């Protein structure tokens, strides 16, 4: 039996999930199967769309496209009566125990809110590089290091993280360079020593363009007129966390701007949850899916305990008792046959 959002206010949903990416869809599936009144508000900006082939998602030995994962996840959630709207939430507030969300199209009310708005990776400001996203230009060595084994790799960055990326890529390839793109190096002495110890070359000039054919990078062209032949490019320029709703509601963030959560994906604000790449978790699709499921389980438990405290579950039970079909039929045992 599908529960209504609120017996006194039908317009108030039990749960709203903001974000239709991997974390949000996973949560919607679990909440739908728990027969919760769940609405997913999706702006359509999931970064999963950038991934033409996801090679490390469990159950897909030949890989799976990010858009295919999103499409299948949406279909699966709808199968369990999760509802979807396309909208972009611009502000959020609380009124008593209800979250009020204002989108571009309309306003929404909910008893529990899950923020699964994700992250945006900033590509380097290099002409020609955006076309290569997900094909020969990547952000995550944990996700994509395996696919670049034995290839020529450039790490664009000028900080400690860039050096650590370059060192980590040595597990996959012997040909790794760091390109600062004309930025002044900001790595410390220890990382500078590692560059020397492991003999990793550094290209310090501004990158003029990326030479690519059909989204496959062939070389980096520098402002000096020189070029370096490479096959793949990784960047550590920085991330933008879509944390605006959490900030407006007063939930705490960490120094990087990620929403602080506990092991049940609860934020520091009651009834507010967060999951996926907008939290401090390692930004992997399969981890986002797990976080979405964990958040949904915690929300479902929270709502169940509330129904006991408010006696709303009793009202549901009274409706069941009126049907007079609450006890399984019991058949009498057949009499034993007498032995002849």
C-alpha positions in Angstrom: 0.0 0.0 0.0 1.5 3.3 -1.1 1.5 5.9 1.7 0.4 9.4 1.2 2.9 12.2 2.0 1.0 13.7 4.9 -2.5 12.9 6.2 -3.2 16.6 6.9 -1.5 18.0 3.8 -1.5 15.8 0.7 0.8 18.3 -1.0 3.6 17.4 1.4 5.7 14.5 0.2 7.3 12.0 2.5 10.6 12.3 0.8 12.0 14.5 -1.9 15.3 13.7 -3.6 17.0 16.6 -5.3 19.2 15.2 -8.0 18.6 12.5 -10.5 22.1 11.1 -10.8 23.4 7.8 -9.6 22.9 8.5 -5.9 19.5 10.0 -6.3 18.2 7.2 -8.5 19.5 4.5 -6.1 17.7 6.2 -3.2 14.5 6.5 -5.2 14.6 2.8 -6.0 14.9 1.8 -2.3 12.3 4.4 -1.1 9.9 3.3 -3.9 10.3 -0.4 -2.8 9.6 0.7 0.7 6.3 2.1 -0.6 7.3 5.7 0.3 5.8 8.7 -1.4 9.0 9.9 -3.1 9.6 12.6 -5.6 12.8 13.1 -7.6 13.5 16.6 -8.8 16.1 16.4 -11.5 17.7 19.3 -13.4 19.4 16.9 -15.9 23.0 17.8 -15.1 24.4 14.5 -13.8 28.0 14.1 -14.5 27.4 10.5 -15.3 26.4 11.7 -18.8 30.1 12.5 -19.4 31.1 8.9 -19.2 30.7 7.1 -22.5 31.9 3.8 -21.0 32.1 3.1 -17.2 34.5 0.2 -16.8 34.4 -0.3 -13.0 30.7 -0.6 -12.2 29.8 -4.0 -10.7 27.9 -6.3 -13.0 29.0 -4.9 -16.4 32.1 -6.8 -17.4 32.2 -5.1 -20.8 31.5 -1.6 -19.4 28.3 0.5 -19.5 27.6 4.0 -20.7 26.8 6.6 -18.0 23.6 7.7 -19.9 22.5 4.1 -20.0 23.0 3.7 -16.3 20.9 6.8 -15.7 18.1 5.7 -18.1 17.9 2.2 -16.6 18.0 3.6 -13.0 15.1 6.0 -13.8 13.1 3.2 -15.4 13.7 1.0 -12.4 12.7 3.7 -9.9 9.5 4.4 -11.8 8.7 0.7 -11.7 8.3 1.2 -7.9 6.2 4.3 -8.3 8.9 7.0 -7.7 7.8 10.2 -9.4 10.0 12.5 -11.3 9.8 16.2 -12.3 12.3 18.2 -14.3 13.1 21.3 -12.4 16.0 23.2 -10.8 15.7 24.1 -7.1 16.8 27.7 -6.5 16.1 28.0 -2.7 15.2 26.0 0.3 13.8 26.8 3.8 12.1 25.1 6.7 8.6 25.7 8.1 8.0 23.9 11.3 9.0 20.3 10.4 8.6 20.7 6.6 11.2 21.6 4.0 9.9 24.1 1.4 11.7 24.1 -1.9 11.3 26.7 -4.6 12.2 25.7 -8.2 12.1 27.5 -11.5 8.8 25.9 -12.3 7.0 25.5 -8.9 7.4 24.9 -5.2 7.5 21.7 -3.3 7.1 20.5 0.3 8.5 17.4 2.0 9.0 15.8 5.4 12.5 14.4 4.6 14.9 15.9 2.1 17.8 14.1 0.4 20.4 16.3 -1.4 22.1 14.3 -4.2 23.1 17.3 -6.4 26.7 16.0 -7.0 29.8 17.8 -8.2 31.1 19.6 -11.3 34.7 18.9 -12.4 36.4 21.9 -13.9 38.1 21.1 -17.2 41.3 23.0 -17.8 41.1 26.2 -19.9 42.6 24.7 -23.0 41.1 25.0 -26.5 39.9 21.7 -27.8 39.9 19.8 -24.5 36.2 19.8 -23.7 35.4 17.6 -26.7 37.6 15.0 -25.2 35.9 14.7 -21.9 35.3 11.0 -21.0 37.1 9.9 -24.2 40.8 10.9 -23.8 40.6 13.5 -21.0 39.8 12.3 -17.4 39.6 13.5 -13.9 40.0 10.3 -11.8 43.0 8.0 -11.9 41.1 5.5 -9.7 38.3 5.3 -12.4 40.4 5.5 -15.5 44.0 4.7 -14.7 43.5 1.1 -15.9 42.3 2.1 -19.3 45.4 4.2 -20.0 48.0 1.4 -19.3 51.2 1.8 -21.3 50.1 5.1 -22.9 51.6 8.6 -22.9 49.9 10.6 -20.1 50.0 14.2 -19.1 48.8 15.5 -15.8 47.6 19.2 -16.0 48.1 20.9 -12.6 50.5 22.9 -10.5 49.9 21.7 -6.9 50.7 18.8 -4.7 47.8 16.8 -5.9 49.1 17.0 -9.5 52.4 15.5 -8.4 50.7 12.7 -6.5 48.5 12.0 -9.5 51.6 11.7 -11.6 53.3 9.4 -9.1 50.1 7.3 -9.0 50.0 7.0 -12.7 53.4 5.3 -12.8 51.6 2.1 -11.8 50.0 2.2 -15.2 52.5 3.8 -17.5 56.2 4.7 -17.7 55.5 7.8 -19.8 54.0 10.5 -17.5 54.6 14.2 -17.5 53.3 17.1 -15.5 52.1 20.2 -17.4 51.5 23.4 -15.3 49.8 25.2 -18.2 51.8 28.3 -17.5 50.8 28.4 -13.8 53.4 29.0 -11.1 54.1 25.7 -9.3 52.5 25.5 -5.8 53.8 22.1 -4.8 55.9 22.0 -1.6 59.6 20.8 -1.2 58.7 17.2 -0.4 56.7 16.9 -3.7 59.5 18.7 -5.6 61.9 16.1 -4.3 59.6 13.3 -5.4 59.5 14.8 -8.9 63.3 14.6 -9.0 63.5 11.2 -7.3 61.1 9.6 -9.8 62.4 11.7 -12.8 59.1 13.0 -13.9 59.4 15.8 -16.5 57.6 19.1 -16.0 56.3 21.3 -18.9 55.9 24.8 -17.5 54.7 26.7 -20.5 51.1 27.7 -21.3 49.2 25.1 -23.4 47.9 26.8 -26.5 45.7 23.9 -27.7 45.0 20.2 -27.7 45.6 18.4 -31.0 42.8 15.9 -31.2 41.1 13.8 -33.8 37.6 12.4 -33.1 38.0 13.1 -29.4 41.3 11.3 -29.2 44.2 13.5 -28.0 47.4 13.3 -30.1 49.5 16.1 -28.6 49.6 19.2 -26.4 50.6 22.4 -28.3 52.4 25.0 -26.2 52.6 28.8 -26.6 56.3 28.5 -27.6 55.3 26.5 -30.7 56.6 23.2 -29.4 54.4 20.2 -28.9 54.4 17.1 -26.8 52.8 13.9 -28.1 50.5 12.3 -25.6 47.5 9.9 -25.7 45.6 10.9 -22.5 45.2 13.9 -20.3 44.2 14.0 -16.6 43.5 17.2 -14.7 43.3 18.3 -11.0 42.2 21.8 -11.5 39.4 21.7 -9.0 35.8 20.8 -8.2 32.6 22.7 -7.7 30.3 21.0 -5.1 26.6 21.8 -5.6 26.1 22.5 -1.9 23.9 25.7 -2.2 20.8 24.1 -0.8 22.6 22.6 2.2 24.2 26.0 2.9 20.9 27.8 2.8 19.3 25.4 5.2 22.3 25.7 7.6 23.9 22.2 7.3 27.6 22.1 8.0 30.2 21.8 5.2 33.8 20.7 5.4 36.6 23.1 4.3 36.4 21.9 0.7 32.6 22.6 0.5 31.4 19.0 0.8 28.3 18.4 2.9 29.2 16.7 6.2 27.3 13.4 6.8 27.4 10.5 9.3 27.5 6.8 8.3 23.7 7.0 7.7 24.1 10.0 5.3 22.5 12.3 7.9 23.7 15.9 7.8 24.0 18.1 10.8 20.4 19.3 10.3 17.5 17.0 11.4 15.6 15.3 8.6 18.1 16.4 6.0 20.3 13.9 4.2 23.0 14.0 1.5 24.5 11.3 -0.7 26.9 11.0 -3.6 29.7 13.2 -4.8 28.5 16.3 -2.9 29.6 14.5 0.3 33.2 13.7 1.3 33.0 10.2 -0.2 35.4 9.1 -3.0 33.6 10.3 -6.1 32.8 7.0 -7.8 29.5 6.0 -9.4 29.3 2.7 -7.5 30.0 4.5 -4.2 27.4 7.1 -5.0 24.9 4.3 -5.6 25.7 2.7 -2.3 25.4 6.0 -0.5 22.0 6.6 -2.1 20.8 3.2 -0.8 22.2 3.9 2.7 20.4 7.2 2.8 17.2 5.7 1.7 17.4 3.0 4.3 18.0 5.6 7.0 15.2 7.8 5.8 12.8 4.8 5.7 13.7 3.9 9.3 13.3 7.5 10.4 9.8 7.7 8.9 8.9 4.3 10.4 9.9 5.4 13.9 8.0 8.7 13.4 4.8 6.7 12.5 5.1 4.8 15.7 5.6 7.9 17.8 2.7 9.8 16.1 0.4 6.8 16.0 -0.1 7.3 12.2 0.7 3.6 11.7 -2.3 2.8 13.9 -4.5 4.6 11.4 -3.2 2.4 8.6 -3.8 -0.6 10.8 -7.4 0.4 11.5 -8.0 0.5 7.7 -6.6 -3.0 7.4 -8.7 -4.3 10.3 -11.8 -3.0 8.6 -11.1 -5.3 5.7 -11.3 -8.3 8.1 -8.6 -10.1 6.1 -5.8 -9.6 8.6 -5.5 -13.2 9.8 -4.4 -16.1 7.5 -7.0 -18.8 6.9 -6.4 -21.8 9.0 -7.6 -25.2 7.7 -8.6 -28.0 10.0 -6.3 -31.0 9.9 -7.6 -33.9 7.9 -8.7 -36.9 10.0 -6.3 -39.8 10.0 -7.3 -42.9 8.2 -7.7 -46.0 10.4 -5.4 -48.8 9.6 -7.2 -51.8 8.2 
